[in-house]
Structure formats: structure tokens, C-alpha cells
């Protein structure tokens, strides 16, 4: 029969396990009665296991955490789209750590929490959450197949809070400038990325058989070498009339079954420098935050930051400074955000944008892009009316500055008519007959028209604490 005893201010219990051996374990019980209840529960469970009413745990307790993670990678992760990333993170941060050698029966929530706290000093909160998720998923799968019968120790380990920041994107007037700065070779790929919102792996895995030029339909069913997409489903998208000539030219030039292959016809590698291609083009297009003017004389080292790329002389040696563009931090994946953003700013319904981006869960589209809808909280904030007016002030000549006139001017800017929508043809039928593919060096007529488009009056969202959108009155 189970018994309890006190030692050094803690309550211990003594009970028979599923093999019939006596075990002594410390408890977190505060009273003798609570410790007795835990001991009785454990002994009853062990008796059911001895009688065959419950499955016995493995003799080795399921092995170590490292063995469990390797088993999970081979059994469950191997077929997932993120397998390479899973292997990289687990090998780098988990299998080489002291936690990997800990037996599963000795792995507690507190040990996992301490490990994650140490990792938080060198890794981002999102990466730490990934490590927590790997351990949790491995335990859950092991419990399903009886490889481990205890509770999941990660269940009580809290996730780290990840700061939520709105991603950057190309503005309407910046799209034509980017295309003018791209080399002919890259224009079809970048045009397809902007008009369809496809991910990098989906673009590079696109095959000629996936493009139905006559019906103007694009089938998205692969990503990299996998015969499935990140979401694990096949989708069919309409091809914009402006995008069609780009795709036709890419298909004509391709020497293989791929639409966007490398020069030898094979699929581009995962480390293909599309990011560098984009950033160089952004620099040439002037999509920058400023310019860094540096002196190229050996040993000088002078540098200064300016808002323009105008000619400047080095104050130390008198040589002309070389202006280097400080490109806005726009990634290749941000072209997908650009597609969604410009569609929403053009008045396309959120549900339609969800279908174009192929989000299975509409909540993802709402959480990421909901603030970009034209009427986002506009009616709600306009209900705040206090009758306040800016104070009148005297200028240097003794006359009153027309603060009210300034407010009226600002209001007229805010309520200026919206520009023509970008990429509306993605959702609509062709506006007219195609002019033909032409040459890849010529921009389609729709892109040329964008150079004169005006801003849509988008007001960026401000995020409050905890990732929740908030409005503060000062």
C-alpha cells in the first residue's frame, strides 16, 4: 500500500510501479492528505497496468528527447513542406543541446522553460516558439502511437509573445518604376509574382502545363520539388489580361517544362538570389529611405547620409562622394503582400483577396490585411466629435495664421477622389482585346498607365500592445 513521509520540508510518496517495484518520489503537495491522494492515484494506475487494463509505458521511458525528435522528423516531418526548415532548426538548437540527452520520463515543464529562457537570449521570440512547437508536436505524436504514455510536459509552457509589425509593400506608383529597373530576364517572373501573389517556391515550380493561355487560367499545385503547395491543396486562379503577355513570353523562352527555369532549364535553387535582384532594382528605381554618400579614396572612410543622391565632395580629401541607395526593407515575399494590399486599396472585397492568396482560413486574411480595407474603423473613429477647433495664432507680420484654412486644406486632401484600381483585371474579365505579347522589354499598356496613377489615401494602421489594434487619444 502506498505511503507518504516528510523530508526536508517536502512530502515524499512511496508506491509500487507497473513492474511491482517500490518507487520513492517527491511531490509538490503542501499537506500530507494531498500527498496521500497523489500516491494512491499512482498506485491504482500502476495496478491497472499490471493487470493489463492500461498500456504499460516503455521500459526505457520512451528514450531521450533527442531520440524522440529524430523519430518525429523521420516519421511525421519528412513529407511536410517545412521539413528542411524543421531539420535545420532541430539539429542546430535541440539535438546538440543538453536537453537532448534527458530521458522523457525526467523531462519536466520547468526544464523546458529554463532551456527556452536561455535560447531567448540569442533567438527571436518566433524562433523560440518554433522550438517549443517541435517538442510539443513530437510528444503529441508519440502519445498517439503509444511510444510515450505520460503527459505532454510542454502543455504548461507558455508561448513567447511575438511583436506584430505590418510588413512593407510597393506603393502603386512604385510598381512601374520597379519594372523599368528590372532586366528583361526577370520581368516575367516578377510580373507573375505581383499579379498572382504566388510564393517563391510556387513560382519556380510552375510548369507550362499549369498555364492555360486560351482559358486564361493558372493552376497552382506545386512548390519547389514537391507535388503540393504549402497549404497542401491545388488552386486555379484567373490570369490577368496584363499578365498574359509576360507568361507567353516566359513560356516561349523556356528550354524546359518549367515556366521560370534557370539558364540550363532546371529548377532554380532554393538559394537563388531573387532578393538581391529585387533590391538592386529597387535602388535603381529610387524606392529608398535615403542615400549614403561614401568616399572611395583608400583609407579615407568618410561617409554621410542624405535624403538625395546629389553630387557631394568629401570634406577630408575633396574627392567626389559615391551615393549608395538605402533600399526600403522589402523582401521578395513582400510582393505577395503588395498584391493583397493594392487589391484591397482598389476596393476589392476581402473575401476575393482571400481566394487570390489561397488562404484556407479567412481569419488569416482578416488578421494580416483587414486594416487595409477602405472602411477600416473609419465610421467608428468619426463618431468621436467634441466640437474642438485649433487655436488661432499670430504670425510675424501681426496677421492671424489661417489655422482653419489649413485644416480645410488637409481635409480636402484626405477626401480627394481615389485613383484607378491596380490589378482589378485579376477579378474581372478582359477590359479589351490583348495587344499581343510583344517583346519582353516593352511594358504592357496597363503598366504604362500606372505611372500617372495617384495615391489612394491609405492610412497605415497603428498596433497597440499585445498585437491588438488600438486607438489612443492624447
Secondary structure as the mmCIF struct_conf table of DSSP 4:
data_model
#
loop_
_struct_conf.conf_type_id
_struct_conf.id
_struct_conf.beg_label_comp_id
_struct_conf.beg_label_asym_id
_struct_conf.beg_label_seq_id
_struct_conf.end_label_comp_id
_struct_conf.end_label_asym_id
_struct_conf.end_label_seq_id
STRN STRN1 UNK A 3 UNK A 7
TURN_TY1_P TURN_TY1_P1 UNK A 8 UNK A 9
STRN STRN2 UNK A 10 UNK A 16
TURN_TY1_P TURN_TY1_P2 UNK A 18 UNK A 19
BEND BEND1 UNK A 20 UNK A 20
STRN STRN3 UNK A 22 UNK A 26
BEND BEND2 UNK A 30 UNK A 31
HELX_RH_AL_P HELX_RH_AL_P1 UNK A 32 UNK A 50
TURN_TY1_P TURN_TY1_P3 UNK A 51 UNK A 52
BEND BEND3 UNK A 53 UNK A 54
HELX_LH_PP_P HELX_LH_PP_P1 UNK A 55 UNK A 58
TURN_TY1_P TURN_TY1_P4 UNK A 59 UNK A 62
STRN STRN4 UNK A 64 UNK A 64
HELX_RH_AL_P HELX_RH_AL_P2 UNK A 65 UNK A 72
HELX_RH_PI_P HELX_RH_PI_P1 UNK A 73 UNK A 77
TURN_TY1_P TURN_TY1_P5 UNK A 78 UNK A 79
BEND BEND4 UNK A 80 UNK A 80
TURN_TY1_P TURN_TY1_P6 UNK A 81 UNK A 82
HELX_RH_AL_P HELX_RH_AL_P3 UNK A 83 UNK A 93
TURN_TY1_P TURN_TY1_P7 UNK A 94 UNK A 96
BEND BEND5 UNK A 97 UNK A 97
HELX_RH_3T_P HELX_RH_3T_P1 UNK A 98 UNK A 101
BEND BEND6 UNK A 102 UNK A 102
STRN STRN5 UNK A 103 UNK A 103
HELX_RH_3T_P HELX_RH_3T_P2 UNK A 104 UNK A 106
HELX_RH_AL_P HELX_RH_AL_P4 UNK A 109 UNK A 119
TURN_TY1_P TURN_TY1_P8 UNK A 120 UNK A 122
BEND BEND7 UNK A 123 UNK A 123
HELX_RH_AL_P HELX_RH_AL_P5 UNK A 125 UNK A 144
TURN_TY1_P TURN_TY1_P9 UNK A 145 UNK A 146
BEND BEND8 UNK A 147 UNK A 147
BEND BEND9 UNK A 150 UNK A 150
HELX_RH_3T_P HELX_RH_3T_P3 UNK A 153 UNK A 156
BEND BEND10 UNK A 157 UNK A 157
HELX_LH_PP_P HELX_LH_PP_P2 UNK A 158 UNK A 164
HELX_LH_PP_P HELX_LH_PP_P3 UNK A 166 UNK A 168
HELX_RH_AL_P HELX_RH_AL_P6 UNK A 172 UNK A 181
BEND BEND11 UNK A 182 UNK A 182
HELX_RH_AL_P HELX_RH_AL_P7 UNK A 184 UNK A 196
HELX_RH_AL_P HELX_RH_AL_P8 UNK A 200 UNK A 204
TURN_TY1_P TURN_TY1_P10 UNK A 205 UNK A 205
STRN STRN6 UNK A 207 UNK A 207
HELX_RH_3T_P HELX_RH_3T_P4 UNK A 208 UNK A 210
STRN STRN7 UNK A 211 UNK A 212
TURN_TY1_P TURN_TY1_P11 UNK A 213 UNK A 216
STRN STRN8 UNK A 217 UNK A 220
STRN STRN9 UNK A 223 UNK A 223
TURN_TY1_P TURN_TY1_P12 UNK A 224 UNK A 225
STRN STRN10 UNK A 226 UNK A 226
BEND BEND12 UNK A 227 UNK A 228
TURN_TY1_P TURN_TY1_P13 UNK A 230 UNK A 231
BEND BEND13 UNK A 232 UNK A 233
STRN STRN11 UNK A 235 UNK A 238
HELX_LH_PP_P HELX_LH_PP_P4 UNK A 239 UNK A 240
HELX_RH_AL_P HELX_RH_AL_P9 UNK A 241 UNK A 253
BEND BEND14 UNK A 255 UNK A 257
STRN STRN12 UNK A 258 UNK A 258
BEND BEND15 UNK A 259 UNK A 260
TURN_TY1_P TURN_TY1_P14 UNK A 263 UNK A 264
BEND BEND16 UNK A 265 UNK A 266
HELX_LH_PP_P HELX_LH_PP_P5 UNK A 267 UNK A 269
TURN_TY1_P TURN_TY1_P15 UNK A 270 UNK A 271
HELX_RH_AL_P HELX_RH_AL_P10 UNK A 274 UNK A 285
TURN_TY1_P TURN_TY1_P16 UNK A 286 UNK A 286
STRN STRN13 UNK A 288 UNK A 294
BEND BEND17 UNK A 297 UNK A 297
TURN_TY1_P TURN_TY1_P17 UNK A 298 UNK A 300
STRN STRN14 UNK A 303 UNK A 306
BEND BEND18 UNK A 307 UNK A 308
STRN STRN15 UNK A 313 UNK A 313
TURN_TY1_P TURN_TY1_P18 UNK A 315 UNK A 317
HELX_LH_PP_P HELX_LH_PP_P6 UNK A 319 UNK A 319
STRN STRN16 UNK A 320 UNK A 320
HELX_LH_PP_P HELX_LH_PP_P7 UNK A 321 UNK A 321
STRN STRN17 UNK A 322 UNK A 327
TURN_TY1_P TURN_TY1_P19 UNK A 332 UNK A 333
HELX_RH_AL_P HELX_RH_AL_P11 UNK A 334 UNK A 345
TURN_TY1_P TURN_TY1_P20 UNK A 346 UNK A 347
HELX_RH_AL_P HELX_RH_AL_P12 UNK A 350 UNK A 357
TURN_TY1_P TURN_TY1_P21 UNK A 358 UNK A 358
BEND BEND19 UNK A 360 UNK A 361
HELX_RH_AL_P HELX_RH_AL_P13 UNK A 362 UNK A 369
HELX_RH_3T_P HELX_RH_3T_P5 UNK A 370 UNK A 372
BEND BEND20 UNK A 373 UNK A 373
TURN_TY1_P TURN_TY1_P22 UNK A 374 UNK A 377
HELX_RH_AL_P HELX_RH_AL_P14 UNK A 378 UNK A 382
TURN_TY1_P TURN_TY1_P23 UNK A 383 UNK A 383
HELX_LH_PP_P HELX_LH_PP_P8 UNK A 390 UNK A 392
STRN STRN18 UNK A 394 UNK A 394
TURN_TY1_P TURN_TY1_P24 UNK A 396 UNK A 397
BEND BEND21 UNK A 398 UNK A 399
STRN STRN19 UNK A 400 UNK A 400
HELX_LH_PP_P HELX_LH_PP_P9 UNK A 401 UNK A 401
HELX_RH_AL_P HELX_RH_AL_P15 UNK A 403 UNK A 414
TURN_TY1_P TURN_TY1_P25 UNK A 415 UNK A 415
HELX_LH_PP_P HELX_LH_PP_P10 UNK A 416 UNK A 418
HELX_LH_PP_P HELX_LH_PP_P11 UNK A 420 UNK A 421
BEND BEND22 UNK A 422 UNK A 423
HELX_RH_3T_P HELX_RH_3T_P6 UNK A 424 UNK A 426
TURN_TY1_P TURN_TY1_P26 UNK A 427 UNK A 427
BEND BEND23 UNK A 428 UNK A 428
BEND BEND24 UNK A 431 UNK A 432
TURN_TY1_P TURN_TY1_P27 UNK A 440 UNK A 441
BEND BEND25 UNK A 442 UNK A 442
HELX_LH_PP_P HELX_LH_PP_P12 UNK A 443 UNK A 444
HELX_RH_AL_P HELX_RH_AL_P16 UNK A 445 UNK A 450
TURN_TY1_P TURN_TY1_P28 UNK A 451 UNK A 452
STRN STRN20 UNK A 463 UNK A 463
HELX_RH_3T_P HELX_RH_3T_P7 UNK A 465 UNK A 467
STRN STRN21 UNK A 469 UNK A 469
#
